[in-house]
Amino acid sequence: MPSEHIVSSFDNDLQELNHLIATMGGLAELQLENSVLSLIRRDGELAEEVRDKDKEIDAMEAQVHMQAVKLLGLRQPMADDLRMVIGAFQTASDIERIGDYARNIAKRTTVLNQMPPIGSANHAISRMSNLVRGMIHDVLDAYQTRDDSMAHDIRLRDVEVDQLHTGLFRELLTYMMEDPRNITACTHLLFIAKNIERIGDHATNIAEHIHMIVHGSDPDSDRPKYDKSSITLIDSDNVRTTDG
Amino acid sequence: MPSEHIVSSFDNDLQELNHLIATMGGLAELQLENSVLSLIRRDGELAEEVRDKDKEIDAMEAQVHMQAVKLLGLRQPMADDLRMVIGAFQTASDIERIGDYARNIAKRTTVLNQMPPIGSANHAISRMSNLVRGMIHDVLDAYQTRDDSMAHDIRLRDVEVDQLHTGLFRELLTYMMEDPRNITACTHLLFIAKNIERIGDHATNIAEHIHMIVHGSDPDSDRPKYDKSSITLIDSDNVRTTDG
């Protein structure tokens, strides 16, 4: 029964691909955790470790891409199978970007460790990071089980991340205005917060790939955007969000 | 001659895909130009136009992705042909991200128009943007002609963008320290500069897809990174780049 043989080979290949994505995703989640820990604990060695380890994620992305293209050429999958391979390809790219953002957080941590800590900013960053790590963790589970209803929930959770980010953006601007000596540190913290917010966007992208795999179409409506940091205006006695 | 017929159908489909990518890329290049013009000229209407127009790029990405998946399922391309379809798929994603960054620049412009302009920052942003627009323009040409040597040059040009970005990052920190009233405006300018630097990275990604299409492998070595903004430390009388 040659056709059964082909089907089962495809399934094996796909399983291998998904296993690689699970490993890669788990590592990216850990990299985010460690990058933020290195900030909170002022641990330069841990920051260095995160920067080094990013290469492993990059190598895994290359491997997923190579295997996916090989699988497309060799097995020529159709319909659902084809979408699963494309979904794996895209998901690997999103995980690779998550790894890049974690590495960038670790880079900035190395600079921040040389300056006094800033108010309660680390606390807010920690909260954002915990939320986003939860999103990565759950979206990886939803990816493996093709659970679109879980993926849908994850897309909604990104709203909370955006709101935390906007709050932190305002807080950091205020610290900078209070004391110019805070400016360099706060600037790096602004970018760290932005990196975490972007990681949330990539978890959301993976949730959208799951929808595509399951339904063969993009999710219906644009998800609501609650990140108002790009349109926030603060001066000495005035904080507001423009809607222009 | 059925096999010739199949080949020619595939070529037609691919040509259609590449035509869509050319249009999409041209629009993204224009969006970057207009977003920076809206900043320089303090033109709120143009900023609004850029924000609206991004939807068109998103729609084109969805169309490329849909057509690429259809083409994979229908024509089952192998080897070079397969890589060209995958390359188109990835290139569309990079162009879509370029569009997102241009939209974010336009959003921040709307806020910046409500504040006094900052020193010579706009001049440096304009220079960065011109360089990056040149990269987008050339990488789109290289994509259409599969010109890997041109793609190689574009990867090298990104170094100059990174260097300009690091310089501007320092300059903006200095403006903030000089006068706390500059802080909000400079923060948005920092993110605009970062957005342009990221657009350069996406042009570089497309150059890497071209290498992959032509040679079937990733470019040999990691390109050198000259963006030192993540590791820049500035205080009132001290500017340095940490190497930790």
Contacts between the chains, C-beta under 8 A, distances in Angstrom:
chain1	res1	chain2	res2	distance
A	44	B	244	6.6
A	48	B	244	7.6
A	62	B	218	6.1
A	69	B	82	6.4
A	69	B	83	6.9
A	69	B	86	5.9
A	72	B	72	6.3
A	72	B	82	6.0
A	72	B	86	7.7
A	73	B	78	5.0
A	73	B	79	6.7
A	73	B	82	5.2
A	76	B	76	4.3
A	78	B	73	5.0
A	79	B	73	6.8
A	82	B	69	6.4
A	82	B	72	6.0
A	82	B	73	5.2
A	83	B	69	6.9
A	86	B	69	5.9
A	86	B	72	7.7
A	86	B	89	7.6
A	89	B	86	7.6
A	89	B	89	7.9
A	90	B	93	7.8
A	93	B	90	7.8
A	93	B	93	7.5
A	104	B	230	5.7
A	107	B	230	4.3
A	107	B	231	5.7
A	108	B	230	5.4
A	108	B	231	7.6
A	110	B	231	6.6
A	110	B	242	6.3
A	110	B	244	4.3
A	111	B	230	7.5
A	111	B	231	5.6
A	111	B	232	7.2
A	111	B	233	5.2
A	111	B	242	5.5
A	111	B	244	7.8
A	114	B	233	6.3
A	114	B	242	7.0
A	115	B	233	7.5
A	173	B	183	6.1
A	173	B	184	6.0
A	173	B	187	6.3
A	176	B	176	6.6
A	176	B	180	7.1
A	176	B	183	4.9
A	176	B	187	7.8
A	177	B	180	4.8
A	177	B	183	5.6
A	180	B	176	7.1
A	180	B	177	4.8
A	180	B	180	6.2
A	180	B	236	7.2
A	181	B	235	6.7
A	181	B	236	7.1
A	183	B	173	6.1
A	183	B	176	4.9
A	183	B	177	5.6
A	183	B	183	7.3
A	183	B	234	7.7
A	184	B	173	6.0
A	184	B	232	7.9
A	184	B	233	6.1
A	184	B	234	4.8
A	184	B	235	6.3
A	187	B	173	6.3
A	187	B	176	7.8
A	187	B	187	7.5
A	187	B	190	6.6
A	188	B	230	7.7
A	190	B	187	6.5
A	190	B	190	7.6
A	191	B	194	7.3
A	191	B	230	7.3
A	194	B	191	7.3
A	218	B	62	6.1
A	230	B	104	5.7
A	230	B	107	4.3
A	230	B	108	5.4
A	230	B	111	7.6
A	230	B	188	7.6
A	230	B	191	7.3
A	231	B	107	5.7
A	231	B	108	7.6
A	231	B	110	6.6
A	231	B	111	5.6
A	232	B	111	7.2
A	232	B	184	7.8
A	233	B	111	5.1
A	233	B	114	6.3
A	233	B	115	7.5
A	233	B	184	6.0
A	234	B	183	7.6
A	234	B	184	4.8
A	235	B	181	6.7
A	235	B	184	6.2
A	236	B	180	7.1
A	236	B	181	7.0
A	242	B	110	6.3
A	242	B	111	5.5
A	242	B	114	7.0
A	244	B	44	6.6
A	244	B	47	7.9
A	244	B	48	7.6
A	244	B	110	4.2
A	244	B	111	7.7
